[in-house]
Amino acid sequence: GRSGWSRSAGPRLRLQRAQKTTPVQGRQPLPAHRPLHAR
């Protein structure tokens, strides 16, 4: 159970973290998303 979860969550969390970081960095420079969030 623990070994299976860690094995499945390990690579999945890493991929999710990398994918989440990519859109976050690309959204920061985006001027269209900035006003929407500021509003």
Gaussian input, Z-matrix of N, CA and C with variables (Angstrom, degrees):
# hf/3-21g

backbone

0 1
 N
 C     1     B1
 C     2     B2     1     A1
 N     3     B3     2     A2     1     D1
 C     4     B4     3     A3     2     D2
 C     5     B5     4     A4     3     D3
 N     6     B6     5     A5     4     D4
 C     7     B7     6     A6     5     D5
 C     8     B8     7     A7     6     D6
 N     9     B9     8     A8     7     D7
 C    10    B10     9     A9     8     D8
 C    11    B11    10    A10     9     D9
 N    12    B12    11    A11    10    D10
 C    13    B13    12    A12    11    D11
 C    14    B14    13    A13    12    D12
 N    15    B15    14    A14    13    D13
 C    16    B16    15    A15    14    D14
 C    17    B17    16    A16    15    D15
 N    18    B18    17    A17    16    D16
 C    19    B19    18    A18    17    D17
 C    20    B20    19    A19    18    D18
 N    21    B21    20    A20    19    D19
 C    22    B22    21    A21    20    D20
 C    23    B23    22    A22    21    D21
 N    24    B24    23    A23    22    D22
 C    25    B25    24    A24    23    D23
 C    26    B26    25    A25    24    D24
 N    27    B27    26    A26    25    D25
 C    28    B28    27    A27    26    D26
 C    29    B29    28    A28    27    D27
 N    30    B30    29    A29    28    D28
 C    31    B31    30    A30    29    D29
 C    32    B32    31    A31    30    D30
 N    33    B33    32    A32    31    D31
 C    34    B34    33    A33    32    D32
 C    35    B35    34    A34    33    D33
 N    36    B36    35    A35    34    D34
 C    37    B37    36    A36    35    D35
 C    38    B38    37    A37    36    D36
 N    39    B39    38    A38    37    D37
 C    40    B40    39    A39    38    D38
 C    41    B41    40    A40    39    D39
 N    42    B42    41    A41    40    D40
 C    43    B43    42    A42    41    D41
 C    44    B44    43    A43    42    D42
 N    45    B45    44    A44    43    D43
 C    46    B46    45    A45    44    D44
 C    47    B47    46    A46    45    D45
 N    48    B48    47    A47    46    D46
 C    49    B49    48    A48    47    D47
 C    50    B50    49    A49    48    D48
 N    51    B51    50    A50    49    D49
 C    52    B52    51    A51    50    D50
 C    53    B53    52    A52    51    D51
 N    54    B54    53    A53    52    D52
 C    55    B55    54    A54    53    D53
 C    56    B56    55    A55    54    D54
 N    57    B57    56    A56    55    D55
 C    58    B58    57    A57    56    D56
 C    59    B59    58    A58    57    D57
 N    60    B60    59    A59    58    D58
 C    61    B61    60    A60    59    D59
 C    62    B62    61    A61    60    D60
 N    63    B63    62    A62    61    D61
 C    64    B64    63    A63    62    D62
 C    65    B65    64    A64    63    D63
 N    66    B66    65    A65    64    D64
 C    67    B67    66    A66    65    D65
 C    68    B68    67    A67    66    D66
 N    69    B69    68    A68    67    D67
 C    70    B70    69    A69    68    D68
 C    71    B71    70    A70    69    D69
 N    72    B72    71    A71    70    D70
 C    73    B73    72    A72    71    D71
 C    74    B74    73    A73    72    D72
 N    75    B75    74    A74    73    D73
 C    76    B76    75    A75    74    D74
 C    77    B77    76    A76    75    D75
 N    78    B78    77    A77    76    D76
 C    79    B79    78    A78    77    D77
 C    80    B80    79    A79    78    D78
 N    81    B81    80    A80    79    D79
 C    82    B82    81    A81    80    D80
 C    83    B83    82    A82    81    D81
 N    84    B84    83    A83    82    D82
 C    85    B85    84    A84    83    D83
 C    86    B86    85    A85    84    D84
 N    87    B87    86    A86    85    D85
 C    88    B88    87    A87    86    D86
 C    89    B89    88    A88    87    D87
 N    90    B90    89    A89    88    D88
 C    91    B91    90    A90    89    D89
 C    92    B92    91    A91    90    D90
 N    93    B93    92    A92    91    D91
 C    94    B94    93    A93    92    D92
 C    95    B95    94    A94    93    D93
 N    96    B96    95    A95    94    D94
 C    97    B97    96    A96    95    D95
 C    98    B98    97    A97    96    D96
 N    99    B99    98    A98    97    D97
 C   100   B100    99    A99    98    D98
 C   101   B101   100   A100    99    D99
 N   102   B102   101   A101   100   D100
 C   103   B103   102   A102   101   D101
 C   104   B104   103   A103   102   D102
 N   105   B105   104   A104   103   D103
 C   106   B106   105   A105   104   D104
 C   107   B107   106   A106   105   D105
 N   108   B108   107   A107   106   D106
 C   109   B109   108   A108   107   D107
 C   110   B110   109   A109   108   D108
 N   111   B111   110   A110   109   D109
 C   112   B112   111   A111   110   D110
 C   113   B113   112   A112   111   D111
 N   114   B114   113   A113   112   D112
 C   115   B115   114   A114   113   D113
 C   116   B116   115   A115   114   D114

   B1=1.4820
   B2=1.5252
   B3=1.3046
   B4=1.4798
   B5=1.5418
   B6=1.3122
   B7=1.4766
   B8=1.5417
   B9=1.3248
   B10=1.4721
   B11=1.5274
   B12=1.3190
   B13=1.4689
   B14=1.5359
   B15=1.3358
   B16=1.4767
   B17=1.5308
   B18=1.3182
   B19=1.4780
   B20=1.5408
   B21=1.3123
   B22=1.4739
   B23=1.5405
   B24=1.3119
   B25=1.4735
   B26=1.5316
   B27=1.3037
   B28=1.4725
   B29=1.5240
   B30=1.3012
   B31=1.4759
   B32=1.5262
   B33=1.3100
   B34=1.4867
   B35=1.5326
   B36=1.3119
   B37=1.4783
   B38=1.5233
   B39=1.3211
   B40=1.4813
   B41=1.5300
   B42=1.3094
   B43=1.4834
   B44=1.5328
   B45=1.3226
   B46=1.4796
   B47=1.5293
   B48=1.3321
   B49=1.4815
   B50=1.5306
   B51=1.3173
   B52=1.4802
   B53=1.5367
   B54=1.3093
   B55=1.4768
   B56=1.5273
   B57=1.3066
   B58=1.4787
   B59=1.5351
   B60=1.3155
   B61=1.4729
   B62=1.5217
   B63=1.3191
   B64=1.4808
   B65=1.5332
   B66=1.3373
   B67=1.4680
   B68=1.5327
   B69=1.3006
   B70=1.4798
   B71=1.5231
   B72=1.3263
   B73=1.4746
   B74=1.5284
   B75=1.3207
   B76=1.4731
   B77=1.5360
   B78=1.3032
   B79=1.4776
   B80=1.5350
   B81=1.2992
   B82=1.4807
   B83=1.5339
   B84=1.3313
   B85=1.4680
   B86=1.5386
   B87=1.3084
   B88=1.4801
   B89=1.5338
   B90=1.3019
   B91=1.4699
   B92=1.5279
   B93=1.3114
   B94=1.4787
   B95=1.5278
   B96=1.3164
   B97=1.4735
   B98=1.5371
   B99=1.2960
   B100=1.4921
   B101=1.5332
   B102=1.2807
   B103=1.4790
   B104=1.5338
   B105=1.3051
   B106=1.4748
   B107=1.5286
   B108=1.3140
   B109=1.4718
   B110=1.5324
   B111=1.3169
   B112=1.4701
   B113=1.5302
   B114=1.3208
   B115=1.4626
   B116=1.5163
   A1=110.66
   A2=115.29
   A3=118.13
   A4=109.52
   A5=115.23
   A6=118.80
   A7=109.46
   A8=115.90
   A9=119.64
   A10=110.94
   A11=116.67
   A12=119.86
   A13=110.24
   A14=114.85
   A15=118.88
   A16=109.51
   A17=114.95
   A18=118.73
   A19=109.84
   A20=115.91
   A21=119.53
   A22=110.42
   A23=115.32
   A24=119.90
   A25=110.09
   A26=116.88
   A27=120.24
   A28=111.94
   A29=117.58
   A30=121.12
   A31=111.42
   A32=116.02
   A33=118.93
   A34=109.37
   A35=116.17
   A36=119.46
   A37=109.62
   A38=115.07
   A39=119.38
   A40=109.09
   A41=115.95
   A42=119.39
   A43=109.45
   A44=115.35
   A45=119.65
   A46=109.95
   A47=115.57
   A48=120.05
   A49=108.73
   A50=115.83
   A51=120.14
   A52=109.42
   A53=116.76
   A54=120.41
   A55=109.92
   A56=115.81
   A57=119.81
   A58=110.12
   A59=115.44
   A60=119.35
   A61=110.33
   A62=115.96
   A63=119.30
   A64=111.07
   A65=117.85
   A66=120.80
   A67=111.87
   A68=116.57
   A69=120.63
   A70=109.98
   A71=115.90
   A72=119.33
   A73=109.80
   A74=116.58
   A75=119.95
   A76=110.18
   A77=117.15
   A78=119.97
   A79=109.95
   A80=116.19
   A81=118.89
   A82=111.35
   A83=117.16
   A84=120.68
   A85=111.46
   A86=116.02
   A87=119.40
   A88=109.92
   A89=118.27
   A90=122.04
   A91=111.33
   A92=117.05
   A93=120.08
   A94=109.63
   A95=116.69
   A96=119.35
   A97=110.83
   A98=115.53
   A99=118.57
   A100=110.10
   A101=119.47
   A102=120.84
   A103=111.14
   A104=115.77
   A105=119.72
   A106=109.52
   A107=115.74
   A108=120.01
   A109=109.93
   A110=116.10
   A111=120.16
   A112=108.94
   A113=116.17
   A114=119.63
   A115=107.97
   D1=-56.66
   D2=-176.89
   D3=-67.65
   D4=-42.59
   D5=-177.96
   D6=-64.24
   D7=-42.57
   D8=-179.05
   D9=-65.27
   D10=-43.60
   D11=-177.82
   D12=-64.17
   D13=-47.32
   D14=-178.51
   D15=-61.06
   D16=-40.46
   D17=-177.81
   D18=-65.96
   D19=-40.90
   D20=-177.67
   D21=-78.35
   D22=-35.79
   D23=-178.49
   D24=-79.05
   D25=-33.52
   D26=-178.57
   D27=-53.21
   D28=-63.53
   D29=-178.12
   D30=-68.32
   D31=-31.22
   D32=-178.34
   D33=-70.57
   D34=-45.77
   D35=-179.30
   D36=-62.73
   D37=-38.73
   D38=-178.94
   D39=-64.49
   D40=-42.00
   D41=-178.86
   D42=-67.90
   D43=-42.55
   D44=-179.46
   D45=-63.17
   D46=-40.45
   D47=-178.57
   D48=-64.55
   D49=-43.37
   D50=-178.29
   D51=-66.73
   D52=-41.51
   D53=-179.16
   D54=-69.01
   D55=-36.83
   D56=-179.15
   D57=-69.46
   D58=-35.72
   D59=-179.01
   D60=-70.90
   D61=-32.62
   D62=-178.30
   D63=-65.05
   D64=-52.13
   D65=-179.62
   D66=-65.78
   D67=-34.15
   D68=-179.17
   D69=-63.69
   D70=-46.58
   D71=-178.79
   D72=-66.81
   D73=-36.71
   D74=-178.39
   D75=-74.24
   D76=-26.52
   D77=-178.63
   D78=-77.92
   D79=-32.78
   D80=-177.29
   D81=-56.39
   D82=-49.90
   D83=-177.31
   D84=-73.19
   D85=-15.97
   D86=-179.20
   D87=-69.46
   D88=124.29
   D89=-179.70
   D90=-81.07
   D91=-22.92
   D92=-178.01
   D93=-74.42
   D94=-34.97
   D95=-178.11
   D96=-80.28
   D97=-22.90
   D98=-176.05
   D99=-69.45
   D100=-48.04
   D101=-178.45
   D102=-65.50
   D103=-34.90
   D104=179.90
   D105=-62.41
   D106=-42.45
   D107=-177.70
   D108=-74.68
   D109=-37.25
   D110=-177.64
   D111=-67.61
   D112=-37.13
   D113=-179.80
   D114=-60.47

